[in-house]
Amino acid sequence: MLENLKAISAAAKDAIAAACDEAAIENLRVQYLGKKGELTAILKQMGSLSAEERPKMGALVNEAKQELEELIAIKRNELKAKAQDEKLKAETIDITMPAKEIKPGKLHPLNTVLDDMINIFQSMGFDVVDGPEVETDYYNFQCLNVPEDHPARDMQDTFYLAENLLLRTQTSAAQIRTMETMKPPIRVICPGRVFRADEVDATHSPVFHQIEGLVVDKGITMCDLKGVLEQFAHEIYGSDTKVKFRPSFFPFTEPSVEVDVTCSECGGKGCRVCKGDGWIEILGAGMVHPNVLRSCGIDPDEYSGFAFGIGLDRLTTTRYKISDIRLLFENDKRFLDQF
Ligand code: PHE
């Protein structure tokens, strides 16, 4: 039995010394010290020994067991450290590799043009106000002199959310909200998103943007309207741009105009951008209708004003020669990276 113990011990020591990973060490532990291990088997044979030999042999086996346990623990730590070392070596960072480029975002072209417009109007003394995109029928139509059965409603195909609730079709609702909360003199612009149930094509989108303007004070005339809008057109398109005021109709302004500027692409000769016309329509405007002033509690005999609504999308597509309005809303990085 003693011989056997020595042989097992020696074999185990060799095997432990030769083990090359943690799994091998665990296998050896089971093989020698496990419940069915070789050393345990010897302990089980002790019953056949005499009462005198038994404690001696027992002590020897325990000693051998302890020795193997220690060797296994040492080897295990060694292997662990080695594995860690190898892992660290394999994971070293090559600081000479080129870094990943971080691309900072930038302003959407619509916002670049909007910022320019805000600057221009602020320099003329306008404040910027905000209005809700979900509006009531009252603010979007009725209070703007468009009663329920007015044919002008047909010009703006509307998304209704409920009987009296809709997605605003124009930023003009902001005129009313402003006059309800501010006293004249009023000079504000209200930029924002508007919605119409239009078919999508290269020049139409169900979502687009307007900048509403409103001025109310004593003695405001059509001259002020023309001066402000001409100044605006010159700052946006350059001082040699011609501005044309055409008579038009809006229920909430009287008289009403539409404003065209000479095409910035061809200078008015006629080209693809202006469809051969030489002119591009950029906004609607007019003197605030007395009914509108009155419904906001402003006396039209004492005060007058003008309002305008500029299409931001058209201004952006013509400035950057963008051929399709849909590109503004698709958020394709390849397109946006060009600005
Ligand atoms: N709200 C009008 C439109 O969307 C534009 C406009 C605004 C006209 C202000 C006159 C005054 O067509």
Boltz pocket constraint, residues with backbone or C-beta under 6 A from the ligand:
constraints:
  - pocket:
      binder: B
      contacts: [[A, 169], [A, 170], [A, 171], [A, 172], [A, 213], [A, 250], [A, 253], [A, 257], [A, 284], [A, 285], [A, 286], [A, 307], [A, 308], [A, 309], [A, 310]]
      max_distance: 6.0
